[in-house]
Amino acid sequence: MSYFRNFLRAGHPPTLAAAFFYLTFTFVVWVLNGAMAPFISEAYHLTPAQKGLMLSIPIVAGALMRFPLGVLAQYIGRKRATLVEMGLIAVAMLYGYLQVHSFGDLLAMGELLGVAGASFGVAMSLGSGWFPPQYKGLAMGLVGAGNVGTAIAVLVAPPLAQAFGWQTVYAMAAASVAVPAIVMIVFAREPPDVNRHATVREQLACLFEKDGWAFSLIYVITFGGFIGLASFLPTYYYDQFSLSKVQAGQLAMLAAFMGSALRIFGGWISDHWGGVNMLSLVMLVVVVCLLLGALAGNSLTATTLLLMVCFAALGAGNGALFQLVPLRWPTTTAVAGAMIGEIGALGGGLVPSAMGLAKQYLGSYGWGFVFFSVLGLLVLFVMRRLQIRWTRTWAEKGGRARIVQSDVPPAMHAAAGRAQASA
């Protein structure tokens, strides 16, 4: 408990809480089409490939919007950037309620849902910006747990869609955007961790570095796998096991919740054990669970248990990766996080399409699991090759933070000193 008290004293908890609430809401919106996919598929009589495309578009669109929002946050501030985004989300939800009348309109709506998916890098940087390096992993893990919004969406949206119609859920989301916006205005404060605007060259530097691409590939597995599979699970359960639409959402919620809850653990344990060590374990668990899941397609119980373990590992991996990001790019965390998140989510957009195509052309969703597990093995190999250099340059053994006094922003010195004195 003393560690957590010191953690809270070292930063600004209200901003941390506001960032978590904001991210939770945006994740609910981002995966709405996935949560309501059985209803939408029934309305438009979609093929498996069409279902995959419908679910991939919001993920890809959200990925493409992350980097621009991260750059905007560098210039107008992260708090203001979140408010701009939430205004756009309200407009997008109203479009979904008033204008979606065909499959083509639905694909356009998927692009607008991507506005909500742009939030991740900014939310993480806003929430963790008040905390010194030794607490970054836990801070980012707590904010990143906002991806519990995926679990909320698949749990709440199907009953609402069944009771009021699936398009009405868009209108409800448009009205509810006022709540996180008010919380952000009242409680959040712009962090002091960046004392100047990064130059364009600095903002884009991670695009031209091996580490930036390596982190992005890792994130394709951890976050891309999380958001891609979470979006597809209601469809998978509904088609594979002939469950009701609401039951499919409930079982998908179990897996998504595990991924969200373990993100906090992943960030916390990475502060102590190291993000590189944690990611190595995560990759092995994910690969094994997906391969076994491909073989367990006839057992609802085995599939559910394996997916829960797989999502727990994916969530922990997300926390571990973002423990490393601010260590590698301390002055451009928001932009680097947005770029890594963008590419990772782009990879996640392939998951629903791969699952749908596997079903339509190979006869089984299991081949989609196999494809993703093989990709996980390749990424693990790349990471293990690079981690030797990482731990010689910008991180301690295993991926822990190097505590250098000059790296701590002046506004944090007093808070960090009080926390250390009371330890």
HELIX and SHEET records of a PDB file:
HELIX    1   1 SER A    2  ALA A   10  1                                   9    
HELIX    2   2 PRO A   13  TRP A   30  1                                  18    
HELIX    3   3 LEU A   32  ALA A   35  1                                   4    
HELIX    4   4 ALA A   37  TYR A   44  1                                   8    
HELIX    5   5 PRO A   48  ILE A   76  1                                  29    
HELIX    6   6 ARG A   78  GLN A   99  1                                  22    
HELIX    7   7 PHE A  103  GLY A  117  1                                  15    
HELIX    8   8 PHE A  120  SER A  128  1                                   9    
HELIX    9   9 PRO A  133  TYR A  135  5                                   3    
HELIX   10  10 LYS A  136  GLY A  144  1                                   9    
HELIX   11  11 ALA A  145  VAL A  148  5                                   4    
HELIX   12  12 GLY A  149  PHE A  164  1                                  16    
HELIX   13  13 TRP A  166  SER A  176  1                                  11    
HELIX   14  14 ALA A  178  PHE A  187  1                                  10    
HELIX   15  15 VAL A  200  LEU A  204  1                                   5    
HELIX   16  16 ALA A  205  PHE A  208  5                                   4    
HELIX   17  17 LYS A  210  TYR A  219  1                                  10    
HELIX   18  18 VAL A  220  GLY A  224  3                                   5    
HELIX   19  19 GLY A  225  PHE A  241  1                                  17    
HELIX   20  20 LYS A  245  TRP A  273  1                                  29    
HELIX   21  21 GLY A  275  LEU A  295  1                                  21    
HELIX   22  22 LEU A  300  ARG A  328  1                                  29    
HELIX   23  23 THR A  333  LEU A  357  1                                  25    
HELIX   24  24 ALA A  358  LEU A  362  3                                   5    
HELIX   25  25 GLY A  366  THR A  393  1                                  28    
HELIX   26  26 LYS A  397  GLY A  399  5                                   3    
HELIX   27  27 GLN A  405  ASP A  407  5                                   3    
HELIX   28  28 PRO A  410  SER A  422  1                                  13    
END                                                                             
